[in-house]
Amino acid sequence: MLKVGFIGAGTVGTALAVRLSSKGYQVVAVFSRNHTSAENLARSIKNCHVFNDSQNVADTAELVFITTSDDAIAQVASQVKWHGGQSVVHCSGADSTEILQPAKKSGAHVGVFHPLQTFASAKQAMENIPGSTFALEAEEPLLDILKNMATALDGHWIELKGSDKVVYHAAAVIACNYVVTLVKLATDLWQTFSIPPQQATQALLPLLRGTISNIETVGIPQCLTGPIARGDSGTIKKHLSALEVVAPTVLSTYRELGLQTIPIALAKGRINEQQAEELKAILGKP
């Protein structure tokens, strides 16, 4: 089994290290600018040693994960002296293996191992990893090693080209981060009728869970519900009028999301082309 090391002991690094160790991988070395984080990670893994610099990790491990912040990956890759046959992997969603060129020039195999998951804390990250998809970029023999790691972590994998990474990551941001933004917009609207944000969030969570469940079990486009799915132009007009009064800054977002929803409603088959055109006219910029 390969000796694995981690440069960076934040949320992603800690979660991956502990999970890989639990699946039988030898996680033997860790370094982090935050020494406490490195110590906490090492305490969770048998025979894992904390080092005082990145070079010691590279000298000890055969496969090194660079799990620093994205902006620091290239700097680490350029400062460490790598050796031929070694494997160096980063976990950025938006960056390709290009930022690991210094390691590749030294004869190391380079790759990307990005967990498509939201990690708010190390504990929550460890709980969320099983079932997640990992976006991989590497050449053989490292690619096969990363595929096996994803499978060992009870996950799935997809293989991406370097040129795919930015669009892949943008899609992840839309599906994850912007859902948070949408919920925030919704809870702000509830404050206009005097329901505080925490209570509003709790009230909306079952609706969100039901939506996710419908996406999973029924699929898109059939899971779409609501006034656009029904072709209910009267309700959309009422929404626009009300938002113009109580939350005019939300109007442009509501209009654009509505316009993007019309093709889904058409694909579901609940509205016809005439209804779609009527909805486009209502939701178009005034």
PAGULUM-483964 format. One record per residue (C-alpha): residue number from 1; residue in three letters; x, y, z. Coordinates in Angstrom, 3 decimals. Layout:
resi: NUM | resn: ALA | x: X | y: Y | z: Z .
...
! end
This chain:
resi: 1 | resn: MET | x: 0.000 | y: 0.000 | z: 0.000 .
resi: 2 | resn: LEU | x: 1.278 | y: 3.461 | z: -0.911 .
resi: 3 | resn: LYS | x: 2.482 | y: 5.763 | z: 1.833 .
resi: 4 | resn: VAL | x: 0.239 | y: 8.833 | z: 1.691 .
resi: 5 | resn: GLY | x: 1.033 | y: 12.317 | z: 2.965 .
resi: 6 | resn: PHE | x: -0.907 | y: 15.571 | z: 3.277 .
resi: 7 | resn: ILE | x: 0.324 | y: 19.133 | z: 2.912 .
resi: 8 | resn: GLY | x: -2.517 | y: 21.102 | z: 4.444 .
resi: 9 | resn: ALA | x: -4.734 | y: 19.944 | z: 7.300 .
resi: 10 | resn: GLY | x: -7.888 | y: 21.953 | z: 6.770 .
resi: 11 | resn: THR | x: -11.387 | y: 20.581 | z: 6.323 .
resi: 12 | resn: VAL | x: -10.781 | y: 18.718 | z: 3.056 .
resi: 13 | resn: GLY | x: -7.348 | y: 17.396 | z: 3.992 .
resi: 14 | resn: THR | x: -8.473 | y: 16.166 | z: 7.389 .
resi: 15 | resn: ALA | x: -11.621 | y: 14.501 | z: 6.053 .
resi: 16 | resn: LEU | x: -9.790 | y: 12.714 | z: 3.228 .
resi: 17 | resn: ALA | x: -6.894 | y: 11.648 | z: 5.431 .
resi: 18 | resn: VAL | x: -9.090 | y: 10.160 | z: 8.143 .
resi: 19 | resn: ARG | x: -11.406 | y: 8.463 | z: 5.648 .
resi: 20 | resn: LEU | x: -8.524 | y: 6.996 | z: 3.619 .
resi: 21 | resn: SER | x: -6.878 | y: 5.738 | z: 6.795 .
resi: 22 | resn: SER | x: -10.118 | y: 4.057 | z: 7.837 .
resi: 23 | resn: LYS | x: -10.111 | y: 2.243 | z: 4.478 .
resi: 24 | resn: GLY | x: -6.629 | y: 0.831 | z: 4.986 .
resi: 25 | resn: TYR | x: -4.454 | y: 3.470 | z: 3.314 .
resi: 26 | resn: GLN | x: -1.197 | y: 4.303 | z: 5.118 .
resi: 27 | resn: VAL | x: -1.441 | y: 8.008 | z: 5.901 .
resi: 28 | resn: VAL | x: 2.039 | y: 8.569 | z: 7.316 .
resi: 29 | resn: ALA | x: 2.783 | y: 12.301 | z: 7.159 .
resi: 30 | resn: VAL | x: 1.146 | y: 15.694 | z: 7.501 .
resi: 31 | resn: PHE | x: 2.258 | y: 19.306 | z: 7.506 .
resi: 32 | resn: SER | x: 0.137 | y: 22.408 | z: 7.952 .
resi: 33 | resn: ARG | x: 0.908 | y: 26.045 | z: 8.625 .
resi: 34 | resn: ASN | x: -1.665 | y: 25.613 | z: 11.379 .
resi: 35 | resn: HIS | x: 0.262 | y: 23.231 | z: 13.604 .
resi: 36 | resn: THR | x: -2.771 | y: 22.552 | z: 15.796 .
resi: 37 | resn: SER | x: -4.753 | y: 21.312 | z: 12.779 .
resi: 38 | resn: ALA | x: -1.897 | y: 19.009 | z: 11.816 .
resi: 39 | resn: GLU | x: -1.692 | y: 17.651 | z: 15.362 .
resi: 40 | resn: ASN | x: -5.445 | y: 17.046 | z: 15.454 .
resi: 41 | resn: LEU | x: -5.300 | y: 15.171 | z: 12.146 .
resi: 42 | resn: ALA | x: -2.345 | y: 13.032 | z: 13.269 .
resi: 43 | resn: ARG | x: -4.075 | y: 12.113 | z: 16.521 .
resi: 44 | resn: SER | x: -6.943 | y: 10.661 | z: 14.484 .
resi: 45 | resn: ILE | x: -4.663 | y: 8.354 | z: 12.485 .
resi: 46 | resn: LYS | x: -2.340 | y: 5.641 | z: 13.746 .
resi: 47 | resn: ASN | x: 1.347 | y: 6.122 | z: 12.858 .
resi: 48 | resn: CYS | x: 0.809 | y: 9.490 | z: 11.192 .
resi: 49 | resn: HIS | x: 3.654 | y: 11.929 | z: 11.905 .
resi: 50 | resn: VAL | x: 3.491 | y: 15.720 | z: 12.005 .
resi: 51 | resn: PHE | x: 6.347 | y: 17.454 | z: 10.205 .
resi: 52 | resn: ASN | x: 7.592 | y: 21.018 | z: 10.368 .
resi: 53 | resn: ASP | x: 7.664 | y: 21.667 | z: 6.626 .
resi: 54 | resn: SER | x: 6.266 | y: 20.466 | z: 3.315 .
resi: 55 | resn: GLN | x: 9.559 | y: 18.995 | z: 2.167 .
resi: 56 | resn: ASN | x: 9.559 | y: 16.408 | z: 4.964 .
resi: 57 | resn: VAL | x: 6.132 | y: 15.193 | z: 3.818 .
resi: 58 | resn: ALA | x: 7.360 | y: 14.937 | z: 0.222 .
resi: 59 | resn: ASP | x: 10.452 | y: 13.025 | z: 1.358 .
resi: 60 | resn: THR | x: 8.364 | y: 10.572 | z: 3.390 .
resi: 61 | resn: ALA | x: 5.255 | y: 9.862 | z: 1.293 .
resi: 62 | resn: GLU | x: 4.918 | y: 8.225 | z: -2.118 .
resi: 63 | resn: LEU | x: 1.606 | y: 9.977 | z: -2.839 .
resi: 64 | resn: VAL | x: 1.240 | y: 13.537 | z: -1.580 .
resi: 65 | resn: PHE | x: -2.061 | y: 15.416 | z: -1.417 .
resi: 66 | resn: ILE | x: -1.734 | y: 19.195 | z: -1.505 .
resi: 67 | resn: THR | x: -4.857 | y: 20.218 | z: 0.401 .
resi: 68 | resn: THR | x: -4.000 | y: 23.847 | z: 1.055 .
resi: 69 | resn: SER | x: -6.177 | y: 26.732 | z: -0.094 .
resi: 70 | resn: ASP | x: -6.427 | y: 26.814 | z: -3.894 .
resi: 71 | resn: ASP | x: -4.278 | y: 29.938 | z: -4.118 .
resi: 72 | resn: ALA | x: -1.396 | y: 28.228 | z: -2.305 .
resi: 73 | resn: ILE | x: -1.244 | y: 25.025 | z: -4.387 .
resi: 74 | resn: ALA | x: 1.033 | y: 26.377 | z: -7.114 .
resi: 75 | resn: GLN | x: 3.396 | y: 27.879 | z: -4.545 .
resi: 76 | resn: VAL | x: 3.714 | y: 24.565 | z: -2.679 .
resi: 77 | resn: ALA | x: 4.249 | y: 22.687 | z: -5.933 .
resi: 78 | resn: SER | x: 7.069 | y: 25.031 | z: -6.942 .
resi: 79 | resn: GLN | x: 8.832 | y: 25.169 | z: -3.561 .
resi: 80 | resn: VAL | x: 9.032 | y: 21.442 | z: -2.803 .
resi: 81 | resn: LYS | x: 11.738 | y: 19.234 | z: -4.332 .
resi: 82 | resn: TRP | x: 9.867 | y: 16.274 | z: -5.800 .
resi: 83 | resn: HIS | x: 11.374 | y: 13.054 | z: -7.123 .
resi: 84 | resn: GLY | x: 10.727 | y: 10.761 | z: -10.043 .
resi: 85 | resn: GLY | x: 7.980 | y: 8.172 | z: -9.635 .
resi: 86 | resn: GLN | x: 6.305 | y: 10.092 | z: -6.827 .
resi: 87 | resn: SER | x: 2.636 | y: 11.130 | z: -7.137 .
resi: 88 | resn: VAL | x: 1.407 | y: 14.650 | z: -6.353 .
resi: 89 | resn: VAL | x: -2.322 | y: 15.407 | z: -6.243 .
resi: 90 | resn: HIS | x: -4.349 | y: 18.512 | z: -5.475 .
resi: 91 | resn: CYS | x: -8.054 | y: 18.738 | z: -4.597 .
resi: 92 | resn: SER | x: -9.114 | y: 21.993 | z: -6.264 .
resi: 93 | resn: GLY | x: -12.313 | y: 21.896 | z: -8.267 .
resi: 94 | resn: ALA | x: -11.454 | y: 24.710 | z: -10.667 .
resi: 95 | resn: ASP | x: -7.723 | y: 24.097 | z: -11.274 .
resi: 96 | resn: SER | x: -6.196 | y: 21.488 | z: -13.571 .
resi: 97 | resn: THR | x: -2.927 | y: 19.579 | z: -13.199 .
resi: 98 | resn: GLU | x: -1.242 | y: 22.521 | z: -14.934 .
resi: 99 | resn: ILE | x: -0.472 | y: 24.135 | z: -11.566 .
resi: 100 | resn: LEU | x: 1.521 | y: 21.014 | z: -10.634 .
resi: 101 | resn: GLN | x: 3.947 | y: 21.409 | z: -13.544 .
resi: 102 | resn: PRO | x: 7.007 | y: 21.845 | z: -11.264 .
resi: 103 | resn: ALA | x: 6.311 | y: 18.393 | z: -9.814 .
resi: 104 | resn: LYS | x: 5.780 | y: 16.895 | z: -13.267 .
resi: 105 | resn: LYS | x: 9.052 | y: 18.377 | z: -14.520 .
resi: 106 | resn: SER | x: 10.782 | y: 16.619 | z: -11.624 .
resi: 107 | resn: GLY | x: 9.425 | y: 13.297 | z: -12.856 .
resi: 108 | resn: ALA | x: 6.446 | y: 12.994 | z: -10.529 .
resi: 109 | resn: HIS | x: 3.002 | y: 11.833 | z: -11.619 .
resi: 110 | resn: VAL | x: 0.425 | y: 14.594 | z: -11.122 .
resi: 111 | resn: GLY | x: -3.324 | y: 14.486 | z: -10.685 .
resi: 112 | resn: VAL | x: -6.523 | y: 16.052 | z: -9.365 .
resi: 113 | resn: PHE | x: -8.884 | y: 14.397 | z: -6.869 .
resi: 114 | resn: HIS | x: -11.818 | y: 16.735 | z: -6.252 .
resi: 115 | resn: PRO | x: -14.691 | y: 15.610 | z: -4.007 .
resi: 116 | resn: LEU | x: -17.948 | y: 17.013 | z: -5.372 .
resi: 117 | resn: GLN | x: -19.332 | y: 17.769 | z: -1.942 .
resi: 118 | resn: THR | x: -19.922 | y: 20.672 | z: 0.430 .
resi: 119 | resn: PHE | x: -17.618 | y: 20.675 | z: 3.452 .
resi: 120 | resn: ALA | x: -18.642 | y: 23.065 | z: 6.220 .
resi: 121 | resn: SER | x: -16.571 | y: 21.269 | z: 8.881 .
resi: 122 | resn: ALA | x: -14.214 | y: 18.288 | z: 9.065 .
resi: 123 | resn: LYS | x: -16.748 | y: 16.149 | z: 10.956 .
resi: 124 | resn: GLN | x: -19.528 | y: 16.974 | z: 8.519 .
resi: 125 | resn: ALA | x: -17.174 | y: 16.407 | z: 5.585 .
resi: 126 | resn: MET | x: -16.305 | y: 12.910 | z: 6.791 .
resi: 127 | resn: GLU | x: -19.998 | y: 12.094 | z: 7.067 .
resi: 128 | resn: ASN | x: -20.744 | y: 13.434 | z: 3.560 .
resi: 129 | resn: ILE | x: -17.916 | y: 11.773 | z: 1.618 .
resi: 130 | resn: PRO | x: -19.623 | y: 8.358 | z: 1.163 .
resi: 131 | resn: GLY | x: -21.754 | y: 8.489 | z: -1.977 .
resi: 132 | resn: SER | x: -19.972 | y: 11.566 | z: -3.332 .
resi: 133 | resn: THR | x: -18.527 | y: 11.792 | z: -6.831 .
resi: 134 | resn: PHE | x: -14.826 | y: 12.553 | z: -7.301 .
resi: 135 | resn: ALA | x: -13.647 | y: 14.472 | z: -10.364 .
resi: 136 | resn: LEU | x: -10.337 | y: 12.970 | z: -11.498 .
resi: 137 | resn: GLU | x: -7.649 | y: 14.253 | z: -13.811 .
resi: 138 | resn: ALA | x: -4.474 | y: 12.216 | z: -14.204 .
resi: 139 | resn: GLU | x: -2.574 | y: 9.874 | z: -16.466 .
resi: 140 | resn: GLU | x: -1.879 | y: 6.236 | z: -15.769 .
resi: 141 | resn: PRO | x: -0.724 | y: 4.735 | z: -13.487 .
resi: 142 | resn: LEU | x: -1.924 | y: 7.469 | z: -11.096 .
resi: 143 | resn: LEU | x: -5.384 | y: 7.618 | z: -12.664 .
resi: 144 | resn: ASP | x: -6.076 | y: 4.007 | z: -11.709 .
resi: 145 | resn: ILE | x: -4.874 | y: 4.661 | z: -8.150 .
resi: 146 | resn: LEU | x: -7.253 | y: 7.620 | z: -7.809 .
resi: 147 | resn: LYS | x: -10.164 | y: 5.615 | z: -9.226 .
resi: 148 | resn: ASN | x: -9.527 | y: 2.927 | z: -6.614 .
resi: 149 | resn: MET | x: -9.371 | y: 5.580 | z: -3.880 .
resi: 150 | resn: ALA | x: -12.723 | y: 7.030 | z: -4.897 .
resi: 151 | resn: THR | x: -14.257 | y: 3.564 | z: -4.854 .
resi: 152 | resn: ALA | x: -12.657 | y: 2.756 | z: -1.483 .
resi: 153 | resn: LEU | x: -14.222 | y: 5.904 | z: -0.062 .
resi: 154 | resn: ASP | x: -17.650 | y: 4.528 | z: -1.088 .
resi: 155 | resn: GLY | x: -17.839 | y: 7.153 | z: -3.815 .
resi: 156 | resn: HIS | x: -18.105 | y: 7.403 | z: -7.570 .
resi: 157 | resn: TRP | x: -15.691 | y: 8.988 | z: -10.035 .
resi: 158 | resn: ILE | x: -15.730 | y: 10.886 | z: -13.308 .
resi: 159 | resn: GLU | x: -12.700 | y: 11.621 | z: -15.458 .
resi: 160 | resn: LEU | x: -12.238 | y: 15.207 | z: -16.669 .
resi: 161 | resn: LYS | x: -9.848 | y: 16.971 | z: -19.006 .
resi: 162 | resn: GLY | x: -8.059 | y: 20.035 | z: -17.697 .
resi: 163 | resn: SER | x: -10.143 | y: 22.226 | z: -19.996 .
resi: 164 | resn: ASP | x: -13.338 | y: 20.905 | z: -18.354 .
resi: 165 | resn: LYS | x: -12.468 | y: 21.966 | z: -14.820 .
resi: 166 | resn: VAL | x: -13.662 | y: 25.580 | z: -14.691 .
resi: 167 | resn: VAL | x: -17.104 | y: 24.838 | z: -16.177 .
resi: 168 | resn: TYR | x: -17.399 | y: 21.749 | z: -13.936 .
resi: 169 | resn: HIS | x: -16.666 | y: 23.902 | z: -10.904 .
resi: 170 | resn: ALA | x: -19.082 | y: 26.637 | z: -12.013 .
resi: 171 | resn: ALA | x: -21.810 | y: 23.983 | z: -12.202 .
resi: 172 | resn: ALA | x: -20.967 | y: 22.890 | z: -8.666 .
resi: 173 | resn: VAL | x: -21.220 | y: 26.482 | z: -7.441 .
resi: 174 | resn: ILE | x: -24.659 | y: 26.861 | z: -9.035 .
resi: 175 | resn: ALA | x: -25.924 | y: 23.594 | z: -7.533 .
resi: 176 | resn: CYS | x: -24.495 | y: 24.212 | z: -4.073 .
resi: 177 | resn: ASN | x: -23.527 | y: 27.774 | z: -3.177 .
resi: 178 | resn: TYR | x: -26.308 | y: 29.509 | z: -5.057 .
resi: 179 | resn: VAL | x: -28.934 | y: 27.333 | z: -3.418 .
resi: 180 | resn: VAL | x: -27.823 | y: 28.974 | z: -0.167 .
resi: 181 | resn: THR | x: -28.267 | y: 32.352 | z: -1.839 .
resi: 182 | resn: LEU | x: -31.757 | y: 31.446 | z: -3.050 .
resi: 183 | resn: VAL | x: -32.811 | y: 30.312 | z: 0.425 .
resi: 184 | resn: LYS | x: -31.452 | y: 33.576 | z: 1.835 .
resi: 185 | resn: LEU | x: -33.549 | y: 35.530 | z: -0.686 .
resi: 186 | resn: ALA | x: -36.610 | y: 33.491 | z: 0.286 .
resi: 187 | resn: THR | x: -36.121 | y: 33.987 | z: 4.029 .
resi: 188 | resn: ASP | x: -35.611 | y: 37.714 | z: 3.468 .
resi: 189 | resn: LEU | x: -39.034 | y: 37.822 | z: 1.793 .
resi: 190 | resn: TRP | x: -40.562 | y: 36.128 | z: 4.827 .
resi: 191 | resn: GLN | x: -39.281 | y: 38.999 | z: 6.948 .
resi: 192 | resn: THR | x: -41.648 | y: 41.314 | z: 5.059 .
resi: 193 | resn: PHE | x: -44.485 | y: 39.559 | z: 6.875 .
resi: 194 | resn: SER | x: -42.585 | y: 39.516 | z: 10.187 .
resi: 195 | resn: ILE | x: -41.263 | y: 35.943 | z: 10.225 .
resi: 196 | resn: PRO | x: -37.618 | y: 35.943 | z: 11.432 .
resi: 197 | resn: PRO | x: -34.908 | y: 34.228 | z: 9.329 .
resi: 198 | resn: GLN | x: -34.403 | y: 31.191 | z: 11.571 .
resi: 199 | resn: GLN | x: -38.103 | y: 30.392 | z: 11.696 .
resi: 200 | resn: ALA | x: -38.400 | y: 30.985 | z: 7.948 .
resi: 201 | resn: THR | x: -35.503 | y: 28.618 | z: 7.259 .
resi: 202 | resn: GLN | x: -37.036 | y: 25.881 | z: 9.389 .
resi: 203 | resn: ALA | x: -40.336 | y: 26.304 | z: 7.580 .
resi: 204 | resn: LEU | x: -38.700 | y: 26.098 | z: 4.149 .
resi: 205 | resn: LEU | x: -36.422 | y: 23.116 | z: 4.868 .
resi: 206 | resn: PRO | x: -39.120 | y: 20.443 | z: 4.358 .
resi: 207 | resn: LEU | x: -39.932 | y: 22.064 | z: 1.012 .
resi: 208 | resn: LEU | x: -36.249 | y: 21.950 | z: 0.054 .
resi: 209 | resn: ARG | x: -35.938 | y: 18.321 | z: 1.133 .
resi: 210 | resn: GLY | x: -39.064 | y: 17.439 | z: -0.830 .
resi: 211 | resn: THR | x: -37.623 | y: 19.142 | z: -3.914 .
resi: 212 | resn: ILE | x: -34.322 | y: 17.255 | z: -3.619 .
resi: 213 | resn: SER | x: -36.231 | y: 14.010 | z: -3.123 .
resi: 214 | resn: ASN | x: -38.315 | y: 14.680 | z: -6.239 .
resi: 215 | resn: ILE | x: -35.198 | y: 15.428 | z: -8.289 .
resi: 216 | resn: GLU | x: -33.699 | y: 12.140 | z: -7.123 .
resi: 217 | resn: THR | x: -36.758 | y: 9.929 | z: -7.507 .
resi: 218 | resn: VAL | x: -38.770 | y: 11.527 | z: -10.305 .
resi: 219 | resn: GLY | x: -36.013 | y: 13.357 | z: -12.169 .
resi: 220 | resn: ILE | x: -35.858 | y: 16.504 | z: -14.269 .
resi: 221 | resn: PRO | x: -38.084 | y: 17.704 | z: -15.954 .
resi: 222 | resn: GLN | x: -40.937 | y: 15.708 | z: -14.398 .
resi: 223 | resn: CYS | x: -40.144 | y: 16.895 | z: -10.868 .
resi: 224 | resn: LEU | x: -40.837 | y: 20.553 | z: -11.736 .
resi: 225 | resn: THR | x: -43.891 | y: 21.978 | z: -9.962 .
resi: 226 | resn: GLY | x: -45.256 | y: 25.475 | z: -9.453 .
resi: 227 | resn: PRO | x: -46.884 | y: 28.189 | z: -11.562 .
resi: 228 | resn: ILE | x: -44.507 | y: 28.015 | z: -14.540 .
resi: 229 | resn: ALA | x: -44.902 | y: 24.245 | z: -14.743 .
resi: 230 | resn: ARG | x: -48.683 | y: 24.819 | z: -14.833 .
resi: 231 | resn: GLY | x: -48.585 | y: 27.791 | z: -17.193 .
resi: 232 | resn: ASP | x: -50.191 | y: 29.911 | z: -14.498 .
resi: 233 | resn: SER | x: -49.420 | y: 33.360 | z: -15.916 .
resi: 234 | resn: GLY | x: -51.811 | y: 35.107 | z: -13.548 .
resi: 235 | resn: THR | x: -49.846 | y: 34.001 | z: -10.496 .
resi: 236 | resn: ILE | x: -46.546 | y: 35.050 | z: -12.073 .
resi: 237 | resn: LYS | x: -47.998 | y: 38.533 | z: -12.701 .
resi: 238 | resn: LYS | x: -49.054 | y: 38.742 | z: -9.047 .
resi: 239 | resn: HIS | x: -45.555 | y: 37.734 | z: -7.928 .
resi: 240 | resn: LEU | x: -43.934 | y: 40.423 | z: -10.060 .
resi: 241 | resn: SER | x: -46.305 | y: 43.116 | z: -8.813 .
resi: 242 | resn: ALA | x: -45.767 | y: 42.167 | z: -5.173 .
resi: 243 | resn: LEU | x: -41.976 | y: 41.941 | z: -5.491 .
resi: 244 | resn: GLU | x: -41.848 | y: 45.333 | z: -7.161 .
resi: 245 | resn: VAL | x: -43.344 | y: 46.792 | z: -3.992 .
resi: 246 | resn: VAL | x: -41.640 | y: 44.821 | z: -1.182 .
resi: 247 | resn: ALA | x: -38.360 | y: 43.626 | z: -2.744 .
resi: 248 | resn: PRO | x: -37.532 | y: 45.351 | z: -6.035 .
resi: 249 | resn: THR | x: -33.911 | y: 44.171 | z: -5.874 .
resi: 250 | resn: VAL | x: -35.127 | y: 40.565 | z: -6.202 .
resi: 251 | resn: LEU | x: -37.125 | y: 41.228 | z: -9.365 .
resi: 252 | resn: SER | x: -34.309 | y: 40.682 | z: -11.861 .
resi: 253 | resn: THR | x: -33.338 | y: 37.382 | z: -10.194 .
resi: 254 | resn: TYR | x: -36.944 | y: 36.182 | z: -10.168 .
resi: 255 | resn: ARG | x: -37.380 | y: 37.087 | z: -13.841 .
resi: 256 | resn: GLU | x: -34.179 | y: 35.358 | z: -14.963 .
resi: 257 | resn: LEU | x: -34.881 | y: 32.185 | z: -12.975 .
resi: 258 | resn: GLY | x: -38.386 | y: 32.126 | z: -14.385 .
resi: 259 | resn: LEU | x: -37.133 | y: 32.439 | z: -17.950 .
resi: 260 | resn: GLN | x: -34.655 | y: 29.593 | z: -17.350 .
resi: 261 | resn: THR | x: -37.510 | y: 27.476 | z: -15.954 .
resi: 262 | resn: ILE | x: -39.795 | y: 27.771 | z: -19.009 .
resi: 263 | resn: PRO | x: -37.835 | y: 25.230 | z: -21.138 .
resi: 264 | resn: ILE | x: -38.057 | y: 22.732 | z: -18.268 .
resi: 265 | resn: ALA | x: -41.834 | y: 23.199 | z: -18.120 .
resi: 266 | resn: LEU | x: -42.026 | y: 22.678 | z: -21.888 .
resi: 267 | resn: ALA | x: -39.976 | y: 19.507 | z: -21.618 .
resi: 268 | resn: LYS | x: -42.327 | y: 18.244 | z: -18.910 .
resi: 269 | resn: GLY | x: -45.204 | y: 18.668 | z: -21.351 .
resi: 270 | resn: ARG | x: -47.585 | y: 20.541 | z: -19.068 .
resi: 271 | resn: ILE | x: -47.489 | y: 23.757 | z: -21.099 .
resi: 272 | resn: ASN | x: -47.546 | y: 24.380 | z: -24.842 .
resi: 273 | resn: GLU | x: -45.534 | y: 26.778 | z: -27.003 .
resi: 274 | resn: GLN | x: -48.208 | y: 29.486 | z: -26.815 .
resi: 275 | resn: GLN | x: -48.185 | y: 29.394 | z: -23.000 .
resi: 276 | resn: ALA | x: -44.395 | y: 29.441 | z: -23.026 .
resi: 277 | resn: GLU | x: -44.341 | y: 32.560 | z: -25.190 .
resi: 278 | resn: GLU | x: -46.865 | y: 34.255 | z: -22.905 .
resi: 279 | resn: LEU | x: -44.705 | y: 33.475 | z: -19.879 .
resi: 280 | resn: LYS | x: -41.592 | y: 34.775 | z: -21.661 .
resi: 281 | resn: ALA | x: -43.391 | y: 38.027 | z: -22.436 .
resi: 282 | resn: ILE | x: -44.430 | y: 38.443 | z: -18.784 .
resi: 283 | resn: LEU | x: -41.003 | y: 37.593 | z: -17.365 .
resi: 284 | resn: GLY | x: -38.989 | y: 39.520 | z: -19.955 .
resi: 285 | resn: LYS | x: -37.347 | y: 42.743 | z: -18.906 .
resi: 286 | resn: PRO | x: -39.950 | y: 45.529 | z: -18.626 .
! end
